[in-house]
Amino acid sequence: MSKTKLALNVLTDLRNLAGSIETLVFALESNQSDSVAHVEKKEAKENKESKKSAKPPKAKLPTLEDVRAKLAALSQDGKQVQVKELITGFGAKKLSDIPAEKYPELLEEAGKL
């Protein structure tokens, strides 16, 4: 299993965990069985939606190597400053700090340079 696939699985698990914690907190605050049933229905609906959205479309996500190659080509064309600004614009100090989910957006922005 690829590292990207593993990272996406971890991300999905973290989202599910966050949803479960939110449900627990809401149930503890309300302390009403009706509210718990409502929240569980809402959670079930959200889980179905997240499973639909969590599955990546048939299109393959770009890898770190793909992004690095594109940015390296831009840097060699004299656009080192713009590449650095692009990376920091995603809230990172270096390329490897950017989450894999943002690679398509990063490549799109890089294409505009």
Sequence and secondary structure as in RCSB ss.txt:
>XXXX:A:sequence
MSKTKLALNVLTDLRNLAGSIETLVFALESNQSDSVAHVEKKEAKENKESKKSAKPPKAKLPTLEDVRAKLAALS
QDGKQVQVKELITGFGAKKLSDIPAEKYPELLEEAGKL
>XXXX:A:secstr
  HHHHHHHHHHHHHHHHHHHHHHHHHHHH  HHHHHHHHHHHHHHHHHHHHHHS  SS    HHHHHHHHHHHH
HTT HHHHHHHHHHTT SSGGGS GGGHHHHHHHHHT 
